[in-house]
């Protein structure tokens, strides 16, 4: 409660993310567009929200949350979702069915009126309801369709269907979704997508290694990379310069520590930075990623530099 008292006293919103994606979003639309455009935007939002259940994959809006090439429910199992929701509406007087139908349809309507209605991050509130609707479809809807079969035959068919749903989703996630998501992230973020690969490799380096990730063109902000490395190792920090041009000869000579191991991750085509490293350090042969590339040439080469023996103040090794 003290937290909310402080927010009220300072005039801050209790739910800033909700305001940004909802109230402020529509206030901005109302200011910039006419009534007809607002109605069209609202209808498009509703369409996008409901299509994400059954047809439209995760929307790319500056970020990719769940990714993949399928909607919220795998395309093969969409009939089960529709059958479950249809059964809940048909039998709405039965215990729990009205709640289930309102849960799914109400969530779809609500998400349709907020910013980014096609992004999967909006939908966790309805995940349980979707699973329940599919279970209803299997236990009640399919049972009705198999009414003319014997009890034993129905049990066998339902057991096989449940097995297909459970095993199929797990196989899809591991065999198809994760590689697809990996590729999509790298396509979306360019050099930053390779930064995740570099960070995973950095987690296997010796203790206290200083890591530098340098990509061509625009740089990543390092937020994702450092949070990922902190999750796995608390002794390694990934340094990502804001501008590639910051890594000058003077920087390499004065700012890169010699008393610890150092790893530079460079793009294969960045021969200029590679030659710059060779001028200042004894560099091991470049190492490629042990992880499979979604596409050729979008992972970093790692140039590892062993710590130098401390022979005295001011000692520096140069290639030349």
VOPAGU-2260 file (C-alpha; in pm, 1 decimal, decimal comma):
REM VOPAGU-2260
SITE   aa  ch    i         X         Y         Z
SITE  UNK   A    0       0,0       0,0       0,0
SITE  UNK   A    1     273,9     258,7      71,5
SITE  UNK   A    2     383,2     218,8    -289,2
SITE  UNK   A    3      40,3     322,7    -417,4
SITE  UNK   A    4      15,8     606,1    -163,0
SITE  UNK   A    5     344,6     741,8    -297,3
SITE  UNK   A    6     222,9     711,5    -657,5
SITE  UNK   A    7     -99,5     893,9    -576,4
SITE  UNK   A    8      83,0    1168,8    -387,3
SITE  UNK   A    9     329,6    1228,5    -671,7
SITE  UNK   A   10      63,8    1214,9    -943,3
SITE  UNK   A   11     201,6     905,4   -1113,3
SITE  UNK   A   12     -10,9     636,0   -1274,5
SITE  UNK   A   13     -82,3     313,2   -1086,4
SITE  UNK   A   14     -51,6     113,8   -1410,1
SITE  UNK   A   15     181,3     299,2   -1651,5
SITE  UNK   A   16     209,6      11,9   -1898,9
SITE  UNK   A   17    -168,9     -15,7   -1923,2
SITE  UNK   A   18    -199,1     358,8   -1972,9
SITE  UNK   A   19      67,1     359,0   -2243,3
SITE  UNK   A   20     -88,6      70,7   -2437,2
SITE  UNK   A   21    -451,4     165,9   -2375,9
SITE  UNK   A   22    -569,1     508,5   -2259,0
SITE  UNK   A   23    -279,3     716,1   -2388,7
SITE  UNK   A   24    -275,9     519,5   -2713,9
SITE  UNK   A   25    -638,2     602,7   -2789,1
SITE  UNK   A   26    -603,9     962,5   -2671,0
SITE  UNK   A   27    -322,0    1008,5   -2920,2
SITE  UNK   A   28    -530,9     847,7   -3193,5
SITE  UNK   A   29    -826,0    1070,3   -3109,7
SITE  UNK   A   30    -605,2    1378,5   -3138,1
SITE  UNK   A   31    -440,6    1281,1   -3465,8
SITE  UNK   A   32    -731,6    1110,3   -3648,0
SITE  UNK   A   33   -1099,8    1165,1   -3710,1
SITE  UNK   A   34   -1390,7     958,4   -3581,4
SITE  UNK   A   35   -1405,6     736,7   -3889,6
SITE  UNK   A   36   -1035,9     649,4   -3857,4
SITE  UNK   A   37   -1084,7     565,7   -3489,3
SITE  UNK   A   38   -1366,8     326,7   -3575,4
SITE  UNK   A   39   -1160,5     164,3   -3851,2
SITE  UNK   A   40    -859,8     128,6   -3618,2
SITE  UNK   A   41   -1080,9     -26,7   -3351,0
SITE  UNK   A   42   -1228,2    -277,9   -3595,3
SITE  UNK   A   43    -883,3    -364,7   -3729,0
SITE  UNK   A   44    -762,5    -415,4   -3373,9
SITE  UNK   A   45   -1049,4    -652,8   -3298,3
SITE  UNK   A   46    -986,8    -846,3   -3619,1
SITE  UNK   A   47    -613,6    -874,2   -3543,5
SITE  UNK   A   48    -678,3    -986,5   -3187,2
SITE  UNK   A   49    -912,0   -1270,5   -3280,4
SITE  UNK   A   50    -704,9   -1373,9   -3583,0
SITE  UNK   A   51    -404,8   -1423,7   -3355,3
SITE  UNK   A   52    -593,3   -1708,6   -3189,2
SITE  UNK   A   53    -642,3   -1904,7   -3510,0
SITE  UNK   A   54    -455,7   -1760,7   -3809,9
SITE  UNK   A   55    -207,6   -1476,6   -3763,9
SITE  UNK   A   56     142,6   -1542,7   -3621,3
SITE  UNK   A   57     304,2   -1320,6   -3362,3
SITE  UNK   A   58     323,0    -963,0   -3489,7
SITE  UNK   A   59     665,3    -807,4   -3532,7
SITE  UNK   A   60     636,6    -460,4   -3378,7
SITE  UNK   A   61     992,9    -356,5   -3298,6
SITE  UNK   A   62    1028,3    -677,6   -3099,1
SITE  UNK   A   63     940,2   -1042,7   -3132,7
SITE  UNK   A   64     797,6   -1215,8   -2827,3
SITE  UNK   A   65     688,2   -1572,5   -2905,3
SITE  UNK   A   66     761,7   -1571,3   -3277,3
SITE  UNK   A   67     716,5   -1870,1   -3503,2
SITE  UNK   A   68     501,4   -1918,1   -3810,4
SITE  UNK   A   69     182,1   -2023,9   -3632,4
SITE  UNK   A   70     -93,1   -1839,5   -3445,2
SITE  UNK   A   71    -145,6   -1869,1   -3069,4
SITE  UNK   A   72    -288,2   -2218,3   -3123,8
SITE  UNK   A   73     -97,1   -2439,3   -3364,7
SITE  UNK   A   74    -275,2   -2442,5   -3699,4
SITE  UNK   A   75    -338,8   -2818,2   -3680,2
SITE  UNK   A   76    -524,0   -2781,5   -3348,4
SITE  UNK   A   77    -732,4   -2473,1   -3434,2
SITE  UNK   A   78   -1038,9   -2695,4   -3505,4
SITE  UNK   A   79   -1021,3   -2815,7   -3144,9
SITE  UNK   A   80   -1023,9   -2457,7   -3014,8
SITE  UNK   A   81   -1318,1   -2360,8   -3235,3
SITE  UNK   A   82   -1505,6   -2677,7   -3139,6
SITE  UNK   A   83   -1444,2   -2613,6   -2770,3
SITE  UNK   A   84   -1559,4   -2252,3   -2783,7
SITE  UNK   A   85   -1860,0   -2350,7   -2995,7
SITE  UNK   A   86   -1956,0   -2621,4   -2747,8
SITE  UNK   A   87   -1919,6   -2376,8   -2456,1
SITE  UNK   A   88   -2150,4   -2126,9   -2627,9
SITE  UNK   A   89   -2400,8   -2400,3   -2719,7
SITE  UNK   A   90   -2406,8   -2538,4   -2367,0
SITE  UNK   A   91   -2370,9   -2202,1   -2193,8
SITE  UNK   A   92   -2618,7   -2300,1   -1923,5
SITE  UNK   A   93   -2395,2   -2587,9   -1812,1
SITE  UNK   A   94   -2166,3   -2521,8   -1519,6
SITE  UNK   A   95   -1855,8   -2323,2   -1619,3
SITE  UNK   A   96   -1930,9   -2305,9   -1990,7
SITE  UNK   A   97   -2049,5   -1945,7   -1993,4
SITE  UNK   A   98   -1739,5   -1841,8   -1797,1
SITE  UNK   A   99   -1514,2   -2022,3   -2044,4
SITE  UNK   A  100   -1677,5   -1860,4   -2348,3
SITE  UNK   A  101   -1669,7   -1511,7   -2192,3
SITE  UNK   A  102   -1310,1   -1558,5   -2081,6
SITE  UNK   A  103   -1189,4   -1620,1   -2436,6
SITE  UNK   A  104   -1417,0   -1380,5   -2623,9
SITE  UNK   A  105   -1387,7   -1106,7   -2361,0
SITE  UNK   A  106   -1009,4   -1127,9   -2371,6
SITE  UNK   A  107   -1013,6   -1106,9   -2751,5
SITE  UNK   A  108   -1230,2    -794,7   -2740,2
SITE  UNK   A  109   -1021,3    -630,3   -2465,3
SITE  UNK   A  110    -690,9    -692,3   -2642,0
SITE  UNK   A  111    -840,8    -556,3   -2963,2
SITE  UNK   A  112    -863,4    -212,4   -2800,9
SITE  UNK   A  113    -502,0    -186,3   -2687,5
SITE  UNK   A  114    -178,4    -115,4   -2869,8
SITE  UNK   A  115     -23,9    -412,8   -3049,1
SITE  UNK   A  116    -320,9    -651,8   -3043,3
SITE  UNK   A  117    -136,3    -906,9   -3255,4
SITE  UNK   A  118     160,7    -956,0   -3022,0
SITE  UNK   A  119     157,2   -1270,8   -2810,3
SITE  UNK   A  120     270,4   -1082,5   -2498,7
SITE  UNK   A  121     -90,6    -958,3   -2466,3
SITE  UNK   A  122    -237,2   -1309,5   -2441,7
SITE  UNK   A  123    -100,7   -1491,8   -2130,3
SITE  UNK   A  124    -424,2   -1408,1   -1946,2
SITE  UNK   A  125    -612,9   -1637,5   -2183,9
SITE  UNK   A  126    -367,3   -1927,3   -2213,3
SITE  UNK   A  127    -545,3   -2134,7   -1949,2
SITE  UNK   A  128    -882,8   -2072,1   -2112,8
SITE  UNK   A  129    -751,1   -2182,0   -2451,2
SITE  UNK   A  130    -622,1   -2505,9   -2300,0
SITE  UNK   A  131    -957,1   -2561,3   -2125,1
SITE  UNK   A  132   -1148,3   -2499,6   -2448,2
SITE  UNK   A  133    -937,9   -2759,2   -2630,1
SITE  UNK   A  134    -993,6   -3002,6   -2343,4
SITE  UNK   A  135   -1368,8   -2939,5   -2364,4
SITE  UNK   A  136   -1352,8   -3009,0   -2736,3
SITE  UNK   A  137   -1181,4   -3343,0   -2677,3
SITE  UNK   A  138   -1390,8   -3458,6   -2381,1
SITE  UNK   A  139   -1732,5   -3338,9   -2491,4
SITE  UNK   A  140   -1734,1   -3219,9   -2851,6
SITE  UNK   A  141   -1544,6   -3511,8   -3002,3
SITE  UNK   A  142   -1735,3   -3752,7   -2778,4
SITE  UNK   A  143   -2059,6   -3629,2   -2930,3
SITE  UNK   A  144   -1923,6   -3684,0   -3280,7
SITE  UNK   A  145   -1823,0   -4039,1   -3181,9
SITE  UNK   A  146   -2150,1   -4119,1   -3010,4
SITE  UNK   A  147   -2227,5   -4410,6   -3244,3
SITE  UNK   A  148   -1904,7   -4586,9   -3151,1
SITE  UNK   A  149   -1868,7   -4817,3   -2850,8
SITE  UNK   A  150   -1730,4   -4685,4   -2523,2
SITE  UNK   A  151   -1404,9   -4872,4   -2577,0
SITE  UNK   A  152   -1358,9   -4735,7   -2928,8
SITE  UNK   A  153   -1427,2   -4381,9   -2809,4
SITE  UNK   A  154   -1169,9   -4422,1   -2533,6
SITE  UNK   A  155    -906,6   -4541,2   -2778,8
SITE  UNK   A  156    -977,3   -4258,4   -3024,8
SITE  UNK   A  157    -979,6   -3992,4   -2752,5
SITE  UNK   A  158    -658,0   -4127,6   -2601,6
SITE  UNK   A  159    -490,1   -4119,7   -2940,9
SITE  UNK   A  160    -611,3   -3763,7   -3001,8
SITE  UNK   A  161    -483,2   -3642,7   -2664,0
SITE  UNK   A  162    -147,5   -3808,0   -2730,9
SITE  UNK   A  163    -121,9   -3639,1   -3070,2
SITE  UNK   A  164    -200,5   -3297,9   -2919,1
SITE  UNK   A  165      47,7   -3329,9   -2632,2
SITE  UNK   A  166     333,5   -3495,7   -2821,1
SITE  UNK   A  167     273,7   -3289,9   -3135,3
SITE  UNK   A  168     305,4   -2958,1   -2952,2
SITE  UNK   A  169     624,5   -3064,6   -2776,5
SITE  UNK   A  170     778,9   -3193,2   -3098,5
SITE  UNK   A  171     683,4   -2874,6   -3282,2
SITE  UNK   A  172     829,9   -2649,4   -3012,5
SITE  UNK   A  173    1166,0   -2825,5   -2997,3
SITE  UNK   A  174    1202,7   -2929,0   -3360,2
SITE  UNK   A  175    1052,9   -2632,7   -3545,6
SITE  UNK   A  176     968,9   -2335,2   -3327,9
SITE  UNK   A  177    1302,5   -2277,5   -3153,7
SITE  UNK   A  178    1511,2   -2282,7   -3478,1
SITE  UNK   A  179    1253,1   -2058,2   -3646,7
SITE  UNK   A  180    1251,3   -1814,0   -3353,8
SITE  UNK   A  181    1631,4   -1805,8   -3358,0
SITE  UNK   A  182    1631,2   -1716,5   -3727,5
SITE  UNK   A  183    1355,8   -1455,8   -3688,7
SITE  UNK   A  184    1535,8   -1277,5   -3405,9
SITE  UNK   A  185    1855,0   -1252,1   -3606,5
SITE  UNK   A  186    1668,0   -1126,2   -3911,3
SITE  UNK   A  187    1484,7    -866,3   -3700,6
SITE  UNK   A  188    1781,3    -734,6   -3505,8
SITE  UNK   A  189    2062,7    -785,3   -3754,2
SITE  UNK   A  190    2392,4    -764,8   -3567,6
SITE  UNK   A  191    2210,1    -775,2   -3235,0
SITE  UNK   A  192    2072,8   -1116,9   -3327,2
SITE  UNK   A  193    2427,7   -1247,7   -3347,3
SITE  UNK   A  194    2494,2   -1092,8   -3006,5
SITE  UNK   A  195    2286,7   -1364,0   -2838,8
SITE  UNK   A  196    2499,4   -1632,3   -3001,6
SITE  UNK   A  197    2814,6   -1451,1   -2891,5
SITE  UNK   A  198    2685,5   -1426,4   -2534,3
SITE  UNK   A  199    2610,1   -1798,6   -2516,4
SITE  UNK   A  200    2966,2   -1868,8   -2631,0
SITE  UNK   A  201    3104,8   -1613,5   -2384,2
SITE  UNK   A  202    2940,2   -1804,3   -2099,0
SITE  UNK   A  203    3183,4   -2091,3   -2162,6
SITE  UNK   A  204    3498,9   -1877,2   -2144,0
SITE  UNK   A  205    3747,2   -1877,6   -1852,2
SITE  UNK   A  206    3662,9   -1683,4   -1537,6
SITE  UNK   A  207    3673,9   -1303,3   -1551,4
SITE  UNK   A  208    3721,5   -1289,0   -1928,4
SITE  UNK   A  209    3652,8    -943,7   -2069,0
SITE  UNK   A  210    3422,4    -973,3   -2371,7
SITE  UNK   A  211    3381,1    -718,9   -2654,0
SITE  UNK   A  212    3112,5    -761,1   -2920,5
SITE  UNK   A  213    3159,2    -536,3   -3222,8
SITE  UNK   A  214    2922,3    -545,5   -3516,3
SITE  UNK   A  215    2920,6    -355,1   -3842,6
SITE  UNK   A  216    2689,2     -57,0   -3871,7
SITE  UNK   A  217    2447,6       7,5   -3584,4
SITE  UNK   A  218    2533,1    -135,8   -3245,5
SITE  UNK   A  219    2317,7    -312,4   -2989,0
SITE  UNK   A  220    2260,4    -146,9   -2653,2
SITE  UNK   A  221    2390,9    -451,8   -2464,6
SITE  UNK   A  222    2086,4    -479,8   -2240,2
SITE  UNK   A  223    1981,6    -825,6   -2358,6
SITE  UNK   A  224    2335,3    -958,4   -2383,3
SITE  UNK   A  225    2437,1    -849,5   -2034,1
SITE  UNK   A  226    2116,0    -972,2   -1873,1
SITE  UNK   A  227    2168,7   -1307,9   -2041,4
SITE  UNK   A  228    2531,1   -1337,2   -1931,0
SITE  UNK   A  229    2444,7   -1226,6   -1576,0
SITE  UNK   A  230    2190,5   -1507,3   -1562,6
SITE  UNK   A  231    2460,6   -1762,0   -1645,3
SITE  UNK   A  232    2781,4   -1605,4   -1511,9
SITE  UNK   A  233    2842,4   -1329,0   -1259,4
SITE  UNK   A  234    3210,4   -1280,4   -1343,3
SITE  UNK   A  235    3181,6   -1187,3   -1712,5
SITE  UNK   A  236    3057,0    -865,1   -1865,2
SITE  UNK   A  237    2985,1    -813,7   -2232,8
SITE  UNK   A  238    3103,4    -473,8   -2353,5
SITE  UNK   A  239    2928,1    -345,6   -2663,4
SITE  UNK   A  240    3046,0      -5,1   -2789,4
SITE  UNK   A  241    2777,9     241,2   -2885,9
SITE  UNK   A  242    2969,1     317,1   -3204,8
SITE  UNK   A  243    3209,8      84,1   -3380,6
SITE  UNK   A  244    3445,0     378,1   -3436,9
SITE  UNK   A  245    3496,9     397,1   -3058,5
SITE  UNK   A  246    3728,0      95,5   -3086,4
SITE  UNK   A  247    4034,4     286,1   -3198,9
SITE  UNK   A  248    4401,9     193,1   -3174,9
SITE  UNK   A  249    4425,8     415,5   -2868,6
SITE  UNK   A  250    4132,3     235,5   -2707,4
SITE  UNK   A  251    4287,6    -104,0   -2770,8
SITE  UNK   A  252    4620,3       9,8   -2630,7
SITE  UNK   A  253    4495,3     188,3   -2319,1
SITE  UNK   A  254    4148,6      56,9   -2230,6
SITE  UNK   A  255    4162,3    -317,3   -2294,8
SITE  UNK   A  256    4306,5    -495,6   -1988,3
SITE  UNK   A  257    4608,0    -718,7   -2031,9
SITE  UNK   A  258    4598,1    -898,4   -1696,7
SITE  UNK   A  259    4282,9   -1099,5   -1782,2
SITE  UNK   A  260    4174,8   -1303,3   -2081,3
SITE  UNK   A  261    3994,6   -1104,2   -2349,0
SITE  UNK   A  262    3757,1   -1217,4   -2623,8
SITE  UNK   A  263    3656,5   -1006,6   -2923,2
SITE  UNK   A  264    3354,9   -1110,2   -3129,3
SITE  UNK   A  265    3372,0    -967,7   -3481,9
SITE  UNK   A  266    3177,2   -1022,8   -3801,5
SITE  UNK   A  267    3369,7   -1242,5   -4049,7
SITE  UNK   A  268    3380,4    -959,7   -4303,9
SITE  UNK   A  269    3522,3    -705,8   -4057,0
SITE  UNK   A  270    3882,9    -749,2   -4168,1
SITE  UNK   A  271    3973,9    -393,3   -4068,6
SITE  UNK   A  272    3897,9    -454,6   -3698,7
SITE  UNK   A  273    4061,7    -796,4   -3718,6
SITE  UNK   A  274    4386,2    -641,0   -3848,1
SITE  UNK   A  275    4365,9    -378,4   -3575,4
SITE  UNK   A  276    4354,1    -651,3   -3312,2
SITE  UNK   A  277    4653,6    -825,5   -3468,9
SITE  UNK   A  278    4855,3    -504,3   -3438,0
SITE  UNK   A  279    4806,4    -489,7   -3062,0
SITE  UNK   A  280    4766,6    -845,2   -2929,3
SITE  UNK   A  281    4875,1   -1205,1   -2966,6
SITE  UNK   A  282    4547,4   -1341,6   -3098,2
SITE  UNK   A  283    4446,6   -1706,3   -3122,4
SITE  UNK   A  284    4303,8   -1840,9   -3444,4
SITE  UNK   A  285    3943,5   -1721,0   -3491,7
SITE  UNK   A  286    3680,0   -1959,4   -3363,3
SITE  UNK   A  287    3342,6   -2011,7   -3527,2
SITE  UNK   A  288    3020,5   -2073,1   -3339,8
SITE  UNK   A  289    2950,0   -2429,9   -3225,7
SITE  UNK   A  290    2580,3   -2355,3   -3265,1
SITE  UNK   A  291    2408,6   -2402,4   -3601,8
SITE  UNK   A  292    2369,4   -2092,2   -3814,0
SITE  UNK   A  293    2015,1   -2018,5   -3931,0
SITE  UNK   A  294    2174,0   -1853,1   -4233,3
SITE  UNK   A  295    2540,0   -1833,8   -4344,7
SITE  UNK   A  296    2750,3   -1543,7   -4226,1
SITE  UNK   A  297    2536,1   -1403,6   -3943,4
SITE  UNK   A  298    2734,9   -1527,2   -3645,6
SITE  UNK   A  299    3047,1   -1373,3   -3500,5
SITE  UNK   A  300    3400,0   -1502,6   -3515,8
SITE  UNK   A  301    3566,9   -1507,7   -3174,7
SITE  UNK   A  302    3922,9   -1381,0   -3138,8
SITE  UNK   A  303    4061,0   -1493,3   -2802,5
SITE  UNK   A  304    4352,1   -1316,8   -2633,4
SITE  UNK   A  305    4522,8   -1480,9   -2336,8
SITE  UNK   A  306    4620,0   -1274,3   -2034,3
SITE  UNK   A  307    4974,9   -1145,7   -2050,5
SITE  UNK   A  308    5225,1   -1223,5   -1774,4
SITE  UNK   A  309    5279,2    -926,1   -1549,4
SITE  UNK   A  310    5649,2    -853,7   -1604,4
SITE  UNK   A  311    5646,4    -499,7   -1476,2
SITE  UNK   A  312    5475,4    -161,2   -1495,8
SITE  UNK   A  313    5408,8     -31,5   -1841,7
SITE  UNK   A  314    5464,3    -364,8   -2018,0
SITE  UNK   A  315    5281,2    -383,8   -2348,3
SITE  UNK   A  316    5307,0    -627,6   -2635,1
SITE  UNK   A  317    5256,5    -504,7   -2987,2
SITE  UNK   A  318    5250,3    -712,6   -3303,9
SITE  UNK   A  319    5484,0    -483,1   -3489,3
